């Protein structure tokens, strides 16, 4: 799950990377956090797409 704390930590590491650089441990943590973010994002997107329901088709004269 994407939490506010997760995003804040990802952003903090990103800012630190741009300013002074990261230690090897911080780079590893950054990679872990980004992967967790991507997994959660994909799960959320799949859920949204799975719940889309077409309720009315386009009229024949509007279809391509």
C-alpha positions as CSV (number, residue, x, y, z in Angstrom):
1,X,0.0,0.0,0.0
2,X,1.2,3.5,-0.8
3,X,1.4,5.5,2.4
4,X,2.3,9.1,2.9
5,X,5.3,8.0,4.9
6,X,6.5,5.8,2.0
7,X,6.3,8.7,-0.4
8,X,8.0,11.1,2.0
9,X,10.9,8.7,2.5
10,X,11.3,8.1,-1.3
11,X,11.3,11.9,-1.8
12,X,13.8,12.5,1.0
13,X,16.2,10.0,-0.4
14,X,15.8,11.5,-3.9
15,X,16.6,15.0,-2.6
16,X,19.6,13.7,-0.7
17,X,20.8,11.8,-3.8
18,X,20.7,15.0,-5.8
19,X,22.4,17.1,-3.2
20,X,25.1,15.1,-1.4
21,X,24.7,11.6,-2.7
22,X,23.6,8.4,-0.9
23,X,25.5,5.7,1.0
24,X,25.3,2.2,-0.4
25,X,22.7,1.3,2.3
26,X,20.6,4.3,1.4
27,X,20.8,3.4,-2.3
28,X,19.6,-0.1,-1.4
29,X,16.8,1.3,0.7
30,X,15.8,3.7,-2.1
31,X,15.6,0.7,-4.6
32,X,13.5,-1.3,-2.1
33,X,11.1,1.6,-1.6
34,X,10.8,2.3,-5.3
35,X,10.0,-1.3,-6.0
36,X,7.4,-1.4,-3.2
37,X,5.8,1.8,-4.7
38,X,5.7,0.3,-8.2
39,X,4.1,-3.0,-6.9
40,X,1.4,-1.0,-5.0
41,X,0.8,1.3,-8.0
42,X,0.4,-1.6,-10.4
43,X,-2.0,-3.4,-8.0
44,X,-4.1,-0.2,-7.6
45,X,-4.2,0.4,-11.3
46,X,-5.2,-3.2,-12.0
47,X,-8.0,-2.9,-9.5
48,X,-9.3,0.3,-11.1
49,X,-9.2,-1.3,-14.6
50,X,-10.8,-4.5,-13.3
51,X,-13.7,-2.5,-12.0
52,X,-14.5,-0.5,-15.1
53,X,-17.8,-1.4,-16.5
54,X,-19.1,-0.2,-19.9
55,X,-22.7,0.8,-19.4
56,X,-23.7,2.0,-22.8
57,X,-22.3,1.4,-26.3
58,X,-21.7,4.2,-28.7
59,X,-24.4,4.7,-31.3
60,X,-23.6,3.1,-34.7
61,X,-23.1,6.5,-36.3
62,X,-20.5,7.5,-33.8
63,X,-18.3,4.4,-34.0
64,X,-15.1,4.5,-36.0
